[in-house]
Amino acid sequence: MEFKKERNKILLMNENISIGEIDFSYLDEKNISIDHTYVNSNYRGQGIASKLILEVIKFVKENSLRIKPTCSYAVSFFQKHNEYKIFLMD
């Protein structure tokens, strides 16, 4: 499996098939909103959505950005993982 970054999304690919994606939008130059997380039904329950969130965290860390979680999965993820709250918007 490998990640593929596009302008406003990150895909998780398995042999050239997208098995999950996370969409985000820029709120301004320093902040993004995680708008949607999707995992193909054949791959659910395997931690794919968490891997996608962690890849977004890696992206925001590398680019000195902050996150506003808006999709329900992202909100839930950050509520459960206090260690990543440092990447959230104030």
HELIX and SHEET records of a PDB file:
HELIX    1   1 SER A   41  TYR A   43  5                                   3    
HELIX    2   2 ILE A   48  GLU A   62  1                                  15    
HELIX    3   3 SER A   72  LYS A   80  1                                   9    
HELIX    4   4 ASN A   82  PHE A   87  5                                   6    
SHEET    1   A 5 GLU A   2  GLU A   6  0                                        
SHEET    2   A 5 LYS A   9  ASN A  14 -1                                        
SHEET    3   A 5 ILE A  17  TYR A  26 -1                                        
SHEET    4   A 5 ASN A  31  VAL A  39 -1                                        
SHEET    5   A 5 ARG A  66  PRO A  69  1                                        
END                                                                             
